[in-house]
Structures are given as C-alpha cells and as structure tokens.
Amino acid sequence: MQTAGGAPLSADGEKAARPVGRRLIGLLASLAVVIYGLDLFTKTLVLRTLEGREPEVVIPGLLQFRVIFNSGAAFSIGTGMTFVFTLVAAGVVIAIIRTARKLRSLPWAITLGLMLGGALGNLTDRLLRYPAGFGRPASGQLQGHVVDFIETFPGHFPVWNIADSAIVCGGIVAVFLAWRGYQIDGTREVTTKNV
C-alpha cells in the first residue's frame, strides 16, 4: 500500500521498491549504452565513407546522407556558443544520473535512457572532435563540432544524427509524461486536467 503521495507505508514496501529501482536503472543504462554505441558507430561509418563527398541520396527528395560539422545546437542555433552547449550537455548528463536514484517508472527509465545516450553521444563530439579534442591548444577545449549526417527533406529540414533523434524523442515523451502527471518515482499526480 501507499500513502496519497505515493510513498510506501512500510519498510517492506521500501525494500521491495529497491530491486525495481535497480532494474529500471539497469534499463536506463542499457538503453543509453545502445543509443551511445549506435550514434558513435554511425558517425564513424559516415566519416569514413562520406566525408568530403557529395551527399548519398537514399530516397530522392526525402532522405540523403551528408556529413556536416555542427558547432551549435539543434538546427544550427547558436553556432558561436559551442562552449556553452558543451557545459549544458555535461549538466544534462549529471542531472539524469542524479535523478536516476529516484527512478521507479518504466516510461521514465526509457525516456531518461534515450536522453542520456543522446546527450553522451553529442557530448563526446564536443569533447573529442575537431577543432577541439584533448591534447590540442586550450582555446579549443570543449568546442568540438557535432557530426550530423541524416538529411530529411533536403534543403527544407536540418541535418541531424542518432543522438539528436534520441534527445528529441526523449524530450517529447518527457513532456507528455509530465503533462499526464506521471512522476519519476512511479506515482501519478491526478488533477482534473490529467483525467
């Protein structure tokens, strides 16, 4: 049983919640690793096969692969603020890891896993890709460019990558969960607008 706020009434309830929380954290971490690995693999592959070449058209007018290096945020916003976006991405990673301790919700585990994997993928680019990278002059630190390569509706939509799509999907689900009152700890705030 739980109180109105969703907290367990007994110590047994608290002990039962711990394994559930650990499994959900494991799911979050596993999903983040899969997203991160897929993002890193695809970026490495397109850099080896497409960098410096004409776009590879998959479906004319709908989908092509084209390598660009994005120094800004999504949609190339803030191209002169790479350092700030690097710090924001690091803050997001830290916030998700800290929040995971309270995790008792499967939808939130999936949402945070998507966002963590995506944030780590783009953060890796910002730390290690040109023109930054460890071992380079200090002025370039934390200012690497993110590799984007998926272009839908060429000329009409920004170029993106796997990490971007994971962050956007996770963000959309997070907004929906919050709007419906689902909490990270597994409880739900029910109001008349949520019903």
N, C-alpha and C positions, 0 to 999 in steps of 0.2 A: 504494500500500500504506500501511497504517497500523500503528502500534505497538499493543500491547494496550490502551493508554489511549485510542486513537483519534487520536493526533497523526500528521500526515504524516511520512514518513521522509525526504523530500527537499524541497529548496527548490521544485522544480517542483510538488509536491503543494500546497505552501503558496500558490503563485501561482494555481493552479487553484481553490483554495478561496475566494480573494478575490472573483472575479466572482459565484460562487454566493452568497456572503455579501451582496454588494451587491444582487443580485436579491431575496434574501429580505428585506433591509431595505426595499427598494422596495415589496415586497408588504405588509410590516408597515405602512409609512407610508400606502400607498394604502388599505388596509382601515381604518386608523384615521381617515383623512380621510372616507371614505364613512360610517362609523359616526357620526363627529362631525357631519358635514353633515346626515345623516338625523335625528339627535337634535335639532339646532338647528332644522331645518325643521319637524319635527313639534311641538316645543314652541311655536314662534312661531305655527304654524297654530292649535293648540288654544287658545292665549291669545287670539288674535283672534276665534275663533268660539265658544268655550265658557266663557271666564272669566266668572264671575258668573251663570251659567245653570244650570239643572237638568242632571243627567247625561244624556248622549246614549246611549240603550240601543241596542246593536248586536244582541246576541243575549240575549233576556230570561233572567235568572238565570245567565248565563255571561260576558258581556262588555259593558262600558259604558265610555264616556269621561267622566271627571270630573276637573276641574282642582283640584289641591291644591298647596300650597306646603309642602315638607318641609324643616324646619330640621335634622333629624337625619340618621342614616344609613339604610340599607335597613331597611324595616319600621318606620320612625319611631323607631328606637332612639337614645337619647342626644340628644333634642331640645335640650337646653341646652348641647351641646358642639359647636356649628356650627364654631367657630374651629378646634377640634382636627381635625375631619373635613376642613376645608379644607387644613390642613397635611399631613394624611395623604394626601389626593388629590394634592397637589403632589409629595409624596415618591414616590408610586407612579409618576407621570409621569416624574420624574427617574430612578428606578430602571430603568424599562423602556427609556428612551433610552440609559442607560449599558450595560445588558445587551445591547442590540441589536448592539453591536460584536462580540460572540462568536457571533452567530446563524449557524447552519449547518443548521437543521432547519425544514422546511416546516410541520409541525404547530405548532412553537413560534412561527413567524412569524405564523401565523393567530391563535394564542392571544394573543400579545402585542399584535397589531393590534386584536383585539376589546377587550382590557383597556385599551389606550391610548386608543382612540376613546371608550370609555365614561367613563374617568376624566376626559378632557378635556371631555366634554360636561357632566358634573356639576360639574367644577371651574369651568367658565365661569359656570354658575348661581351658584355660591358667591361668585364674584368680582364678578359684574355684576348679579345680580337683586336685587329687594327683599329685605330692607331695606338691603342693603349697596350696593355699586356705587361706582365711582371718583367722586370729587367730593362724596361725602356725608361726614358727620362721621366722624372717625377711629374712634369707638366702634363703628361698624357695619361697618368693613372686614373682609373675609374671612368675613362671616357671612350671605351671601345664602342664600335658600331655593331648593332644587331643585324644578323644576316636574315633578310626577308627574301622569299622566293616564290610564293604562291600568288599568282595574279588572277583574280576572277573578274570577269567583265573588263578585259584590258582597256586601260585608258579611262575607265569610269569608277574604279574602286581601288583602294590602296593595296599594295603588295604586303603579304603577311607570312607568318610561319606557324609551325605546330604550337609553339609556346604561346603565341598571340591568341590562337583559337582556343587553347585550354583556359587561358585567363579570361577571355570574353565569355565562354560558356560557363565557367565557374562563377563569374560575376553576375550573369543573368540568373542562374539558379539561386545564388545567394540573395539577390533582390527578391525573387519570388518567395523563397523560404521565409525571409524576414517579413515580407508583406502578409504572408499567411500566418505569421505568429510562431513559426517553428524555431525553437531555441537550440543552441549548440549542445546544451545539457540534456536534450531529449524531451524537454517539456514543451508545452504549447500555450502561448498566451491567447486565450479566446476572447475576442471582443465582438461586438455586433457587426463590425465591418469584415471580420475574418470568416464569419459563418456563411 
